[in-house]
Amino acid sequence: MEPEVRFPPDKRERLVLILHPQRASSIFYYVFSVVLFIVGLTFMVLTSYGTISSDVLSWSLSSASMILGVLLFIGAEGRHLFTLYIITTWNVRVRRGIIRRRTKRVFFDEIVECRATGGPEETRVGMGEVEICTAADKDCPALVFDEVHNPDGVKEIISRFMQTIPTPLPWGHLERT
């Protein structure tokens, strides 16, 4: 039997994992935005060749279609790029936003339950959600990692940190918000 190796508790917070929502969760928006852009571009080309009468209505509709397609694509990509799910040695965080970033965190000693959920379609492609519940309300999750890859693995990482909370708490000096 091997002796158990115990590391001294670290007084500094360390980054463990950063996750983003998977692009596959927004596949509808990507496809729809590309289709809108192509339809608008096609109408512009057909109008320039004279196949469609060139009036203000056809030009406006094709321009609006192209602009809406680009905006949908940017919105879907922005959701992916500007949403971070962060796991550190002290807490889990969700950071959202471009200009006004909002961060919500839950320390490991506050977590009561961590569960991985997902529908059958999500499970087939290895995606799902990780819900983190606190003692304040076990039914309503305090944090949700939406559309992450391998939610069972993320849940296992969080559960292991919950089981190995050091005493005294290295984050005990921080204000809980």
MODELLER restraints for C-alpha pairs under 7 A, 6 or more apart:
rsr = mdl.restraints
at = mdl.atoms
rsr.add(forms.Gaussian(group=physical.xy_distance, feature=features.Distance(at['CA:9:A'], at['CA:166:A']), mean=6.32, stdev=0.5))
rsr.add(forms.Gaussian(group=physical.xy_distance, feature=features.Distance(at['CA:11:A'], at['CA:170:A']), mean=5.39, stdev=0.5))
rsr.add(forms.Gaussian(group=physical.xy_distance, feature=features.Distance(at['CA:13:A'], at['CA:88:A']), mean=6.59, stdev=0.5))
rsr.add(forms.Gaussian(group=physical.xy_distance, feature=features.Distance(at['CA:13:A'], at['CA:89:A']), mean=5.67, stdev=0.5))
rsr.add(forms.Gaussian(group=physical.xy_distance, feature=features.Distance(at['CA:13:A'], at['CA:90:A']), mean=6.03, stdev=0.5))
rsr.add(forms.Gaussian(group=physical.xy_distance, feature=features.Distance(at['CA:14:A'], at['CA:88:A']), mean=5.48, stdev=0.5))
rsr.add(forms.Gaussian(group=physical.xy_distance, feature=features.Distance(at['CA:14:A'], at['CA:89:A']), mean=5.41, stdev=0.5))
rsr.add(forms.Gaussian(group=physical.xy_distance, feature=features.Distance(at['CA:15:A'], at['CA:87:A']), mean=6.50, stdev=0.5))
rsr.add(forms.Gaussian(group=physical.xy_distance, feature=features.Distance(at['CA:15:A'], at['CA:88:A']), mean=4.40, stdev=0.5))
rsr.add(forms.Gaussian(group=physical.xy_distance, feature=features.Distance(at['CA:15:A'], at['CA:89:A']), mean=6.54, stdev=0.5))
rsr.add(forms.Gaussian(group=physical.xy_distance, feature=features.Distance(at['CA:16:A'], at['CA:87:A']), mean=5.48, stdev=0.5))
rsr.add(forms.Gaussian(group=physical.xy_distance, feature=features.Distance(at['CA:16:A'], at['CA:88:A']), mean=4.86, stdev=0.5))
rsr.add(forms.Gaussian(group=physical.xy_distance, feature=features.Distance(at['CA:16:A'], at['CA:89:A']), mean=6.55, stdev=0.5))
rsr.add(forms.Gaussian(group=physical.xy_distance, feature=features.Distance(at['CA:17:A'], at['CA:86:A']), mean=5.87, stdev=0.5))
rsr.add(forms.Gaussian(group=physical.xy_distance, feature=features.Distance(at['CA:17:A'], at['CA:87:A']), mean=5.11, stdev=0.5))
rsr.add(forms.Gaussian(group=physical.xy_distance, feature=features.Distance(at['CA:17:A'], at['CA:88:A']), mean=6.83, stdev=0.5))
rsr.add(forms.Gaussian(group=physical.xy_distance, feature=features.Distance(at['CA:18:A'], at['CA:84:A']), mean=6.58, stdev=0.5))
rsr.add(forms.Gaussian(group=physical.xy_distance, feature=features.Distance(at['CA:18:A'], at['CA:85:A']), mean=5.62, stdev=0.5))
rsr.add(forms.Gaussian(group=physical.xy_distance, feature=features.Distance(at['CA:18:A'], at['CA:86:A']), mean=4.60, stdev=0.5))
rsr.add(forms.Gaussian(group=physical.xy_distance, feature=features.Distance(at['CA:18:A'], at['CA:87:A']), mean=6.44, stdev=0.5))
rsr.add(forms.Gaussian(group=physical.xy_distance, feature=features.Distance(at['CA:19:A'], at['CA:84:A']), mean=5.83, stdev=0.5))
rsr.add(forms.Gaussian(group=physical.xy_distance, feature=features.Distance(at['CA:19:A'], at['CA:85:A']), mean=4.88, stdev=0.5))
rsr.add(forms.Gaussian(group=physical.xy_distance, feature=features.Distance(at['CA:19:A'], at['CA:86:A']), mean=6.41, stdev=0.5))
rsr.add(forms.Gaussian(group=physical.xy_distance, feature=features.Distance(at['CA:20:A'], at['CA:80:A']), mean=6.11, stdev=0.5))
rsr.add(forms.Gaussian(group=physical.xy_distance, feature=features.Distance(at['CA:20:A'], at['CA:83:A']), mean=6.09, stdev=0.5))
rsr.add(forms.Gaussian(group=physical.xy_distance, feature=features.Distance(at['CA:20:A'], at['CA:84:A']), mean=5.23, stdev=0.5))
rsr.add(forms.Gaussian(group=physical.xy_distance, feature=features.Distance(at['CA:20:A'], at['CA:85:A']), mean=6.15, stdev=0.5))
rsr.add(forms.Gaussian(group=physical.xy_distance, feature=features.Distance(at['CA:20:A'], at['CA:148:A']), mean=6.77, stdev=0.5))
rsr.add(forms.Gaussian(group=physical.xy_distance, feature=features.Distance(at['CA:21:A'], at['CA:80:A']), mean=5.53, stdev=0.5))
rsr.add(forms.Gaussian(group=physical.xy_distance, feature=features.Distance(at['CA:21:A'], at['CA:146:A']), mean=6.22, stdev=0.5))
rsr.add(forms.Gaussian(group=physical.xy_distance, feature=features.Distance(at['CA:21:A'], at['CA:147:A']), mean=5.09, stdev=0.5))
rsr.add(forms.Gaussian(group=physical.xy_distance, feature=features.Distance(at['CA:21:A'], at['CA:148:A']), mean=5.23, stdev=0.5))
rsr.add(forms.Gaussian(group=physical.xy_distance, feature=features.Distance(at['CA:22:A'], at['CA:80:A']), mean=6.97, stdev=0.5))
rsr.add(forms.Gaussian(group=physical.xy_distance, feature=features.Distance(at['CA:22:A'], at['CA:147:A']), mean=5.77, stdev=0.5))
rsr.add(forms.Gaussian(group=physical.xy_distance, feature=features.Distance(at['CA:22:A'], at['CA:148:A']), mean=5.80, stdev=0.5))
rsr.add(forms.Gaussian(group=physical.xy_distance, feature=features.Distance(at['CA:22:A'], at['CA:149:A']), mean=6.69, stdev=0.5))
rsr.add(forms.Gaussian(group=physical.xy_distance, feature=features.Distance(at['CA:23:A'], at['CA:80:A']), mean=6.60, stdev=0.5))
rsr.add(forms.Gaussian(group=physical.xy_distance, feature=features.Distance(at['CA:25:A'], at['CA:147:A']), mean=6.32, stdev=0.5))
rsr.add(forms.Gaussian(group=physical.xy_distance, feature=features.Distance(at['CA:26:A'], at['CA:76:A']), mean=6.36, stdev=0.5))
rsr.add(forms.Gaussian(group=physical.xy_distance, feature=features.Distance(at['CA:29:A'], at['CA:72:A']), mean=6.43, stdev=0.5))
rsr.add(forms.Gaussian(group=physical.xy_distance, feature=features.Distance(at['CA:29:A'], at['CA:73:A']), mean=6.71, stdev=0.5))
rsr.add(forms.Gaussian(group=physical.xy_distance, feature=features.Distance(at['CA:29:A'], at['CA:76:A']), mean=6.42, stdev=0.5))
rsr.add(forms.Gaussian(group=physical.xy_distance, feature=features.Distance(at['CA:30:A'], at['CA:73:A']), mean=5.66, stdev=0.5))
rsr.add(forms.Gaussian(group=physical.xy_distance, feature=features.Distance(at['CA:30:A'], at['CA:76:A']), mean=6.93, stdev=0.5))
rsr.add(forms.Gaussian(group=physical.xy_distance, feature=features.Distance(at['CA:33:A'], at['CA:69:A']), mean=3.96, stdev=0.5))
rsr.add(forms.Gaussian(group=physical.xy_distance, feature=features.Distance(at['CA:33:A'], at['CA:70:A']), mean=6.44, stdev=0.5))
rsr.add(forms.Gaussian(group=physical.xy_distance, feature=features.Distance(at['CA:33:A'], at['CA:72:A']), mean=5.53, stdev=0.5))
rsr.add(forms.Gaussian(group=physical.xy_distance, feature=features.Distance(at['CA:33:A'], at['CA:73:A']), mean=5.61, stdev=0.5))
rsr.add(forms.Gaussian(group=physical.xy_distance, feature=features.Distance(at['CA:34:A'], at['CA:69:A']), mean=6.07, stdev=0.5))
rsr.add(forms.Gaussian(group=physical.xy_distance, feature=features.Distance(at['CA:36:A'], at['CA:65:A']), mean=5.48, stdev=0.5))
rsr.add(forms.Gaussian(group=physical.xy_distance, feature=features.Distance(at['CA:36:A'], at['CA:66:A']), mean=6.14, stdev=0.5))
rsr.add(forms.Gaussian(group=physical.xy_distance, feature=features.Distance(at['CA:36:A'], at['CA:69:A']), mean=5.02, stdev=0.5))
rsr.add(forms.Gaussian(group=physical.xy_distance, feature=features.Distance(at['CA:37:A'], at['CA:65:A']), mean=6.02, stdev=0.5))
rsr.add(forms.Gaussian(group=physical.xy_distance, feature=features.Distance(at['CA:37:A'], at['CA:66:A']), mean=4.22, stdev=0.5))
rsr.add(forms.Gaussian(group=physical.xy_distance, feature=features.Distance(at['CA:37:A'], at['CA:69:A']), mean=4.88, stdev=0.5))
rsr.add(forms.Gaussian(group=physical.xy_distance, feature=features.Distance(at['CA:37:A'], at['CA:70:A']), mean=6.87, stdev=0.5))
rsr.add(forms.Gaussian(group=physical.xy_distance, feature=features.Distance(at['CA:40:A'], at['CA:62:A']), mean=4.06, stdev=0.5))
rsr.add(forms.Gaussian(group=physical.xy_distance, feature=features.Distance(at['CA:40:A'], at['CA:63:A']), mean=6.20, stdev=0.5))
rsr.add(forms.Gaussian(group=physical.xy_distance, feature=features.Distance(at['CA:40:A'], at['CA:65:A']), mean=4.99, stdev=0.5))
rsr.add(forms.Gaussian(group=physical.xy_distance, feature=features.Distance(at['CA:40:A'], at['CA:66:A']), mean=4.96, stdev=0.5))
rsr.add(forms.Gaussian(group=physical.xy_distance, feature=features.Distance(at['CA:41:A'], at['CA:62:A']), mean=6.76, stdev=0.5))
rsr.add(forms.Gaussian(group=physical.xy_distance, feature=features.Distance(at['CA:41:A'], at['CA:66:A']), mean=6.68, stdev=0.5))
rsr.add(forms.Gaussian(group=physical.xy_distance, feature=features.Distance(at['CA:43:A'], at['CA:62:A']), mean=5.79, stdev=0.5))
rsr.add(forms.Gaussian(group=physical.xy_distance, feature=features.Distance(at['CA:44:A'], at['CA:59:A']), mean=6.84, stdev=0.5))
rsr.add(forms.Gaussian(group=physical.xy_distance, feature=features.Distance(at['CA:44:A'], at['CA:62:A']), mean=6.19, stdev=0.5))
rsr.add(forms.Gaussian(group=physical.xy_distance, feature=features.Distance(at['CA:46:A'], at['CA:52:A']), mean=5.85, stdev=0.5))
rsr.add(forms.Gaussian(group=physical.xy_distance, feature=features.Distance(at['CA:47:A'], at['CA:53:A']), mean=6.19, stdev=0.5))
rsr.add(forms.Gaussian(group=physical.xy_distance, feature=features.Distance(at['CA:47:A'], at['CA:54:A']), mean=5.44, stdev=0.5))
rsr.add(forms.Gaussian(group=physical.xy_distance, feature=features.Distance(at['CA:82:A'], at['CA:96:A']), mean=5.83, stdev=0.5))
rsr.add(forms.Gaussian(group=physical.xy_distance, feature=features.Distance(at['CA:82:A'], at['CA:97:A']), mean=5.67, stdev=0.5))
rsr.add(forms.Gaussian(group=physical.xy_distance, feature=features.Distance(at['CA:82:A'], at['CA:98:A']), mean=6.04, stdev=0.5))
rsr.add(forms.Gaussian(group=physical.xy_distance, feature=features.Distance(at['CA:83:A'], at['CA:95:A']), mean=5.76, stdev=0.5))
rsr.add(forms.Gaussian(group=physical.xy_distance, feature=features.Distance(at['CA:83:A'], at['CA:96:A']), mean=4.59, stdev=0.5))
rsr.add(forms.Gaussian(group=physical.xy_distance, feature=features.Distance(at['CA:83:A'], at['CA:97:A']), mean=6.77, stdev=0.5))
rsr.add(forms.Gaussian(group=physical.xy_distance, feature=features.Distance(at['CA:84:A'], at['CA:94:A']), mean=5.83, stdev=0.5))
rsr.add(forms.Gaussian(group=physical.xy_distance, feature=features.Distance(at['CA:84:A'], at['CA:95:A']), mean=5.08, stdev=0.5))
rsr.add(forms.Gaussian(group=physical.xy_distance, feature=features.Distance(at['CA:84:A'], at['CA:96:A']), mean=6.49, stdev=0.5))
rsr.add(forms.Gaussian(group=physical.xy_distance, feature=features.Distance(at['CA:85:A'], at['CA:93:A']), mean=5.89, stdev=0.5))
rsr.add(forms.Gaussian(group=physical.xy_distance, feature=features.Distance(at['CA:85:A'], at['CA:94:A']), mean=4.78, stdev=0.5))
rsr.add(forms.Gaussian(group=physical.xy_distance, feature=features.Distance(at['CA:85:A'], at['CA:95:A']), mean=6.51, stdev=0.5))
rsr.add(forms.Gaussian(group=physical.xy_distance, feature=features.Distance(at['CA:85:A'], at['CA:145:A']), mean=6.41, stdev=0.5))
rsr.add(forms.Gaussian(group=physical.xy_distance, feature=features.Distance(at['CA:86:A'], at['CA:92:A']), mean=5.72, stdev=0.5))
rsr.add(forms.Gaussian(group=physical.xy_distance, feature=features.Distance(at['CA:86:A'], at['CA:93:A']), mean=5.00, stdev=0.5))
rsr.add(forms.Gaussian(group=physical.xy_distance, feature=features.Distance(at['CA:86:A'], at['CA:94:A']), mean=6.30, stdev=0.5))
rsr.add(forms.Gaussian(group=physical.xy_distance, feature=features.Distance(at['CA:87:A'], at['CA:93:A']), mean=6.43, stdev=0.5))
rsr.add(forms.Gaussian(group=physical.xy_distance, feature=features.Distance(at['CA:90:A'], at['CA:107:A']), mean=5.97, stdev=0.5))
rsr.add(forms.Gaussian(group=physical.xy_distance, feature=features.Distance(at['CA:90:A'], at['CA:108:A']), mean=6.32, stdev=0.5))
rsr.add(forms.Gaussian(group=physical.xy_distance, feature=features.Distance(at['CA:90:A'], at['CA:171:A']), mean=6.78, stdev=0.5))
rsr.add(forms.Gaussian(group=physical.xy_distance, feature=features.Distance(at['CA:91:A'], at['CA:105:A']), mean=6.53, stdev=0.5))
rsr.add(forms.Gaussian(group=physical.xy_distance, feature=features.Distance(at['CA:91:A'], at['CA:106:A']), mean=5.55, stdev=0.5))
rsr.add(forms.Gaussian(group=physical.xy_distance, feature=features.Distance(at['CA:91:A'], at['CA:107:A']), mean=4.10, stdev=0.5))
rsr.add(forms.Gaussian(group=physical.xy_distance, feature=features.Distance(at['CA:91:A'], at['CA:108:A']), mean=5.39, stdev=0.5))
rsr.add(forms.Gaussian(group=physical.xy_distance, feature=features.Distance(at['CA:92:A'], at['CA:105:A']), mean=5.58, stdev=0.5))
rsr.add(forms.Gaussian(group=physical.xy_distance, feature=features.Distance(at['CA:92:A'], at['CA:106:A']), mean=5.52, stdev=0.5))
rsr.add(forms.Gaussian(group=physical.xy_distance, feature=features.Distance(at['CA:92:A'], at['CA:107:A']), mean=6.45, stdev=0.5))
rsr.add(forms.Gaussian(group=physical.xy_distance, feature=features.Distance(at['CA:93:A'], at['CA:103:A']), mean=6.57, stdev=0.5))
rsr.add(forms.Gaussian(group=physical.xy_distance, feature=features.Distance(at['CA:93:A'], at['CA:104:A']), mean=5.50, stdev=0.5))
rsr.add(forms.Gaussian(group=physical.xy_distance, feature=features.Distance(at['CA:93:A'], at['CA:105:A']), mean=4.20, stdev=0.5))
rsr.add(forms.Gaussian(group=physical.xy_distance, feature=features.Distance(at['CA:93:A'], at['CA:106:A']), mean=6.52, stdev=0.5))
rsr.add(forms.Gaussian(group=physical.xy_distance, feature=features.Distance(at['CA:94:A'], at['CA:103:A']), mean=5.59, stdev=0.5))
rsr.add(forms.Gaussian(group=physical.xy_distance, feature=features.Distance(at['CA:94:A'], at['CA:104:A']), mean=5.37, stdev=0.5))
rsr.add(forms.Gaussian(group=physical.xy_distance, feature=features.Distance(at['CA:94:A'], at['CA:105:A']), mean=6.52, stdev=0.5))
rsr.add(forms.Gaussian(group=physical.xy_distance, feature=features.Distance(at['CA:95:A'], at['CA:101:A']), mean=6.65, stdev=0.5))
rsr.add(forms.Gaussian(group=physical.xy_distance, feature=features.Distance(at['CA:95:A'], at['CA:102:A']), mean=5.59, stdev=0.5))
rsr.add(forms.Gaussian(group=physical.xy_distance, feature=features.Distance(at['CA:95:A'], at['CA:103:A']), mean=4.30, stdev=0.5))
rsr.add(forms.Gaussian(group=physical.xy_distance, feature=features.Distance(at['CA:95:A'], at['CA:104:A']), mean=6.57, stdev=0.5))
rsr.add(forms.Gaussian(group=physical.xy_distance, feature=features.Distance(at['CA:96:A'], at['CA:102:A']), mean=5.42, stdev=0.5))
rsr.add(forms.Gaussian(group=physical.xy_distance, feature=features.Distance(at['CA:96:A'], at['CA:103:A']), mean=6.55, stdev=0.5))
rsr.add(forms.Gaussian(group=physical.xy_distance, feature=features.Distance(at['CA:108:A'], at['CA:161:A']), mean=6.93, stdev=0.5))
rsr.add(forms.Gaussian(group=physical.xy_distance, feature=features.Distance(at['CA:108:A'], at['CA:162:A']), mean=5.36, stdev=0.5))
rsr.add(forms.Gaussian(group=physical.xy_distance, feature=features.Distance(at['CA:109:A'], at['CA:162:A']), mean=6.78, stdev=0.5))
rsr.add(forms.Gaussian(group=physical.xy_distance, feature=features.Distance(at['CA:110:A'], at['CA:134:A']), mean=5.63, stdev=0.5))
rsr.add(forms.Gaussian(group=physical.xy_distance, feature=features.Distance(at['CA:110:A'], at['CA:135:A']), mean=6.69, stdev=0.5))
rsr.add(forms.Gaussian(group=physical.xy_distance, feature=features.Distance(at['CA:111:A'], at['CA:132:A']), mean=6.74, stdev=0.5))
rsr.add(forms.Gaussian(group=physical.xy_distance, feature=features.Distance(at['CA:111:A'], at['CA:133:A']), mean=5.86, stdev=0.5))
rsr.add(forms.Gaussian(group=physical.xy_distance, feature=features.Distance(at['CA:111:A'], at['CA:134:A']), mean=4.60, stdev=0.5))
rsr.add(forms.Gaussian(group=physical.xy_distance, feature=features.Distance(at['CA:111:A'], at['CA:135:A']), mean=6.87, stdev=0.5))
rsr.add(forms.Gaussian(group=physical.xy_distance, feature=features.Distance(at['CA:112:A'], at['CA:133:A']), mean=5.78, stdev=0.5))
rsr.add(forms.Gaussian(group=physical.xy_distance, feature=features.Distance(at['CA:112:A'], at['CA:134:A']), mean=5.00, stdev=0.5))
rsr.add(forms.Gaussian(group=physical.xy_distance, feature=features.Distance(at['CA:112:A'], at['CA:135:A']), mean=5.76, stdev=0.5))
rsr.add(forms.Gaussian(group=physical.xy_distance, feature=features.Distance(at['CA:113:A'], at['CA:132:A']), mean=6.08, stdev=0.5))
rsr.add(forms.Gaussian(group=physical.xy_distance, feature=features.Distance(at['CA:113:A'], at['CA:133:A']), mean=5.13, stdev=0.5))
rsr.add(forms.Gaussian(group=physical.xy_distance, feature=features.Distance(at['CA:113:A'], at['CA:134:A']), mean=6.83, stdev=0.5))
rsr.add(forms.Gaussian(group=physical.xy_distance, feature=features.Distance(at['CA:114:A'], at['CA:131:A']), mean=5.74, stdev=0.5))
rsr.add(forms.Gaussian(group=physical.xy_distance, feature=features.Distance(at['CA:114:A'], at['CA:132:A']), mean=4.62, stdev=0.5))
rsr.add(forms.Gaussian(group=physical.xy_distance, feature=features.Distance(at['CA:114:A'], at['CA:133:A']), mean=6.21, stdev=0.5))
rsr.add(forms.Gaussian(group=physical.xy_distance, feature=features.Distance(at['CA:114:A'], at['CA:155:A']), mean=6.31, stdev=0.5))
rsr.add(forms.Gaussian(group=physical.xy_distance, feature=features.Distance(at['CA:114:A'], at['CA:159:A']), mean=6.96, stdev=0.5))
rsr.add(forms.Gaussian(group=physical.xy_distance, feature=features.Distance(at['CA:115:A'], at['CA:130:A']), mean=5.71, stdev=0.5))
rsr.add(forms.Gaussian(group=physical.xy_distance, feature=features.Distance(at['CA:115:A'], at['CA:131:A']), mean=5.31, stdev=0.5))
rsr.add(forms.Gaussian(group=physical.xy_distance, feature=features.Distance(at['CA:115:A'], at['CA:132:A']), mean=6.68, stdev=0.5))
rsr.add(forms.Gaussian(group=physical.xy_distance, feature=features.Distance(at['CA:115:A'], at['CA:155:A']), mean=6.42, stdev=0.5))
rsr.add(forms.Gaussian(group=physical.xy_distance, feature=features.Distance(at['CA:116:A'], at['CA:128:A']), mean=6.92, stdev=0.5))
rsr.add(forms.Gaussian(group=physical.xy_distance, feature=features.Distance(at['CA:116:A'], at['CA:129:A']), mean=5.66, stdev=0.5))
rsr.add(forms.Gaussian(group=physical.xy_distance, feature=features.Distance(at['CA:116:A'], at['CA:130:A']), mean=4.47, stdev=0.5))
rsr.add(forms.Gaussian(group=physical.xy_distance, feature=features.Distance(at['CA:116:A'], at['CA:131:A']), mean=6.28, stdev=0.5))
rsr.add(forms.Gaussian(group=physical.xy_distance, feature=features.Distance(at['CA:116:A'], at['CA:151:A']), mean=5.62, stdev=0.5))
rsr.add(forms.Gaussian(group=physical.xy_distance, feature=features.Distance(at['CA:116:A'], at['CA:152:A']), mean=5.79, stdev=0.5))
rsr.add(forms.Gaussian(group=physical.xy_distance, feature=features.Distance(at['CA:116:A'], at['CA:155:A']), mean=6.28, stdev=0.5))
rsr.add(forms.Gaussian(group=physical.xy_distance, feature=features.Distance(at['CA:117:A'], at['CA:128:A']), mean=5.75, stdev=0.5))
rsr.add(forms.Gaussian(group=physical.xy_distance, feature=features.Distance(at['CA:117:A'], at['CA:129:A']), mean=5.18, stdev=0.5))
rsr.add(forms.Gaussian(group=physical.xy_distance, feature=features.Distance(at['CA:117:A'], at['CA:130:A']), mean=6.29, stdev=0.5))
rsr.add(forms.Gaussian(group=physical.xy_distance, feature=features.Distance(at['CA:118:A'], at['CA:128:A']), mean=4.46, stdev=0.5))
rsr.add(forms.Gaussian(group=physical.xy_distance, feature=features.Distance(at['CA:118:A'], at['CA:129:A']), mean=5.95, stdev=0.5))
rsr.add(forms.Gaussian(group=physical.xy_distance, feature=features.Distance(at['CA:122:A'], at['CA:128:A']), mean=5.74, stdev=0.5))
rsr.add(forms.Gaussian(group=physical.xy_distance, feature=features.Distance(at['CA:126:A'], at['CA:149:A']), mean=5.80, stdev=0.5))
rsr.add(forms.Gaussian(group=physical.xy_distance, feature=features.Distance(at['CA:126:A'], at['CA:150:A']), mean=5.45, stdev=0.5))
rsr.add(forms.Gaussian(group=physical.xy_distance, feature=features.Distance(at['CA:127:A'], at['CA:147:A']), mean=5.72, stdev=0.5))
rsr.add(forms.Gaussian(group=physical.xy_distance, feature=features.Distance(at['CA:127:A'], at['CA:148:A']), mean=5.46, stdev=0.5))
rsr.add(forms.Gaussian(group=physical.xy_distance, feature=features.Distance(at['CA:127:A'], at['CA:149:A']), mean=4.58, stdev=0.5))
rsr.add(forms.Gaussian(group=physical.xy_distance, feature=features.Distance(at['CA:127:A'], at['CA:150:A']), mean=5.73, stdev=0.5))
rsr.add(forms.Gaussian(group=physical.xy_distance, feature=features.Distance(at['CA:127:A'], at['CA:151:A']), mean=6.41, stdev=0.5))
rsr.add(forms.Gaussian(group=physical.xy_distance, feature=features.Distance(at['CA:128:A'], at['CA:146:A']), mean=6.79, stdev=0.5))
rsr.add(forms.Gaussian(group=physical.xy_distance, feature=features.Distance(at['CA:128:A'], at['CA:147:A']), mean=4.91, stdev=0.5))
rsr.add(forms.Gaussian(group=physical.xy_distance, feature=features.Distance(at['CA:128:A'], at['CA:148:A']), mean=5.65, stdev=0.5))
rsr.add(forms.Gaussian(group=physical.xy_distance, feature=features.Distance(at['CA:128:A'], at['CA:149:A']), mean=6.76, stdev=0.5))
rsr.add(forms.Gaussian(group=physical.xy_distance, feature=features.Distance(at['CA:128:A'], at['CA:151:A']), mean=5.54, stdev=0.5))
rsr.add(forms.Gaussian(group=physical.xy_distance, feature=features.Distance(at['CA:129:A'], at['CA:144:A']), mean=6.67, stdev=0.5))
rsr.add(forms.Gaussian(group=physical.xy_distance, feature=features.Distance(at['CA:129:A'], at['CA:145:A']), mean=5.42, stdev=0.5))
rsr.add(forms.Gaussian(group=physical.xy_distance, feature=features.Distance(at['CA:129:A'], at['CA:146:A']), mean=4.75, stdev=0.5))
rsr.add(forms.Gaussian(group=physical.xy_distance, feature=features.Distance(at['CA:129:A'], at['CA:147:A']), mean=5.36, stdev=0.5))
rsr.add(forms.Gaussian(group=physical.xy_distance, feature=features.Distance(at['CA:129:A'], at['CA:148:A']), mean=6.14, stdev=0.5))
rsr.add(forms.Gaussian(group=physical.xy_distance, feature=features.Distance(at['CA:129:A'], at['CA:151:A']), mean=6.02, stdev=0.5))
rsr.add(forms.Gaussian(group=physical.xy_distance, feature=features.Distance(at['CA:130:A'], at['CA:144:A']), mean=5.66, stdev=0.5))
rsr.add(forms.Gaussian(group=physical.xy_distance, feature=features.Distance(at['CA:130:A'], at['CA:145:A']), mean=5.02, stdev=0.5))
rsr.add(forms.Gaussian(group=physical.xy_distance, feature=features.Distance(at['CA:130:A'], at['CA:146:A']), mean=6.85, stdev=0.5))
rsr.add(forms.Gaussian(group=physical.xy_distance, feature=features.Distance(at['CA:130:A'], at['CA:151:A']), mean=5.85, stdev=0.5))
rsr.add(forms.Gaussian(group=physical.xy_distance, feature=features.Distance(at['CA:130:A'], at['CA:155:A']), mean=6.46, stdev=0.5))
rsr.add(forms.Gaussian(group=physical.xy_distance, feature=features.Distance(at['CA:131:A'], at['CA:141:A']), mean=5.66, stdev=0.5))
rsr.add(forms.Gaussian(group=physical.xy_distance, feature=features.Distance(at['CA:131:A'], at['CA:143:A']), mean=6.06, stdev=0.5))
rsr.add(forms.Gaussian(group=physical.xy_distance, feature=features.Distance(at['CA:131:A'], at['CA:144:A']), mean=4.60, stdev=0.5))
rsr.add(forms.Gaussian(group=physical.xy_distance, feature=features.Distance(at['CA:131:A'], at['CA:145:A']), mean=6.52, stdev=0.5))
rsr.add(forms.Gaussian(group=physical.xy_distance, feature=features.Distance(at['CA:132:A'], at['CA:141:A']), mean=5.32, stdev=0.5))
rsr.add(forms.Gaussian(group=physical.xy_distance, feature=features.Distance(at['CA:132:A'], at['CA:142:A']), mean=5.85, stdev=0.5))
rsr.add(forms.Gaussian(group=physical.xy_distance, feature=features.Distance(at['CA:132:A'], at['CA:143:A']), mean=5.18, stdev=0.5))
rsr.add(forms.Gaussian(group=physical.xy_distance, feature=features.Distance(at['CA:132:A'], at['CA:144:A']), mean=6.21, stdev=0.5))
rsr.add(forms.Gaussian(group=physical.xy_distance, feature=features.Distance(at['CA:133:A'], at['CA:140:A']), mean=6.71, stdev=0.5))
rsr.add(forms.Gaussian(group=physical.xy_distance, feature=features.Distance(at['CA:133:A'], at['CA:141:A']), mean=4.37, stdev=0.5))
rsr.add(forms.Gaussian(group=physical.xy_distance, feature=features.Distance(at['CA:133:A'], at['CA:142:A']), mean=5.27, stdev=0.5))
rsr.add(forms.Gaussian(group=physical.xy_distance, feature=features.Distance(at['CA:134:A'], at['CA:142:A']), mean=6.26, stdev=0.5))
